[in-house]
Amino acid sequence: MTSKEIIKFKNITKKFKGNIALSSLSFNINKGELVALIGPSGSGKTTLLNLLSKIQTANTGDIFIENTNIKDYKSNKLYAKKVGMIRQQFDLIDELTVINNVLAGRLNEWNILKSLLSLIIPQEKKLAVNALKRVGIEEKLFAKTSTLSGGQQQRVALARLLVQNPNIILADEPVSSLDPTRAEDVLSLLISLAKENNKTLITSIHSIKYAKKYFDRVIGLRNGELFFDLPVNELNEGLLTELYSLKKVNNNE
Ligand SMILES: Nc1ncnc2c1ncn2[C@@H]1O[C@H](COP(=O)(O)OP(=O)(O)OP(=O)(O)O)[C@@H](O)[C@H]1O
């Protein structure tokens, strides 16, 4: 790994009951890159992100983060400083107030007592206030999360990520549930937060328009394989048509 590389996938294969989700995938990502992950439904985008965030483990191959095999990160606390993920359903707890959800970004760093106490008296309130200010909804600090709109909830998820402050941000279709205007607001906010803080960002995204507008590099996955990996300005219609074409492929070997 060179000093610029922050993520390395080496021959990663992931199968689900014989169905191959990712097939001998290898690529590297440099620190600070903004990478869009595109490809048809079922091409392996979520699986790739889940492996990186350690929600799932690969059948074969190795993933390195900052030169260390992810199998060797034994502490969740340390890993939470390396990798954070925003998922399609935001993973917020509806019944809690916004401040509690935002401060959940600190849970890995708190002991059990402080974590439990935080449900009654939010700890480190200033941290939450600053994060909510940055995403533009500080007035919602004590609102019940379920009363917020989808776009506001996504901002809460971003604020939680700011509090967690990982080096690598993963986002799985972060704006798919929002209307086009909110989607673009939230996406451009995510990109600015990543750029301002020199984070590495990998986002799966269905919108080619947004991939082209906001990202540096595009990885196209098809049937769990790397179909292309290009600087965004080298993406062309021919490649995109081929990526999304419905060629019948037998995945069950
Ligand atoms: N938990 C699971 N159990 C069984 N098969 C799975 C599981 N998760 C994913 N798969 C299969 O792995 C393949 C890749 O799925 P994945 O969710 O990674 O695709 P995706 O590109 O994220 O799709 P989408 O764009 O629809 O979210 C698919 O064939 C899917 O059916």
The ligand as an ORCA input file, in Angstrom:
! r2SCAN-3c Opt
* xyz 0 1
  N     -28.366    -11.225      3.061
  C     -28.402    -11.760      1.832
  N     -28.794    -13.028      1.637
  C     -28.811    -13.593      0.403
  N     -28.445    -12.945     -0.729
  C     -28.051    -11.665     -0.586
  C     -28.012    -10.996      0.686
  N     -27.567     -9.721      0.502
  C     -27.349     -9.594     -0.825
  N     -27.639    -10.738     -1.474
  C     -27.497    -10.984     -2.923
  O     -26.225    -10.494     -3.317
  C     -26.297     -9.813     -4.558
  C     -25.808     -8.393     -4.389
  O     -26.741     -7.659     -3.586
  P     -26.512     -6.149     -3.128
  O     -27.588     -5.821     -2.157
  O     -25.114     -5.996     -2.684
  O     -26.745     -5.368     -4.500
  P     -26.920     -3.816     -4.773
  O     -26.068     -3.500     -5.948
  O     -26.665     -3.063     -3.527
  O     -28.448     -3.705     -5.170
  P     -29.499     -2.452     -5.011
  O     -29.036     -1.416     -5.991
  O     -30.799     -3.066     -5.420
  O     -29.454     -2.006     -3.577
  C     -27.752     -9.935     -5.023
  O     -27.850    -11.038     -5.868
  C     -28.505    -10.162     -3.721
  O     -29.679    -10.896     -3.959
*
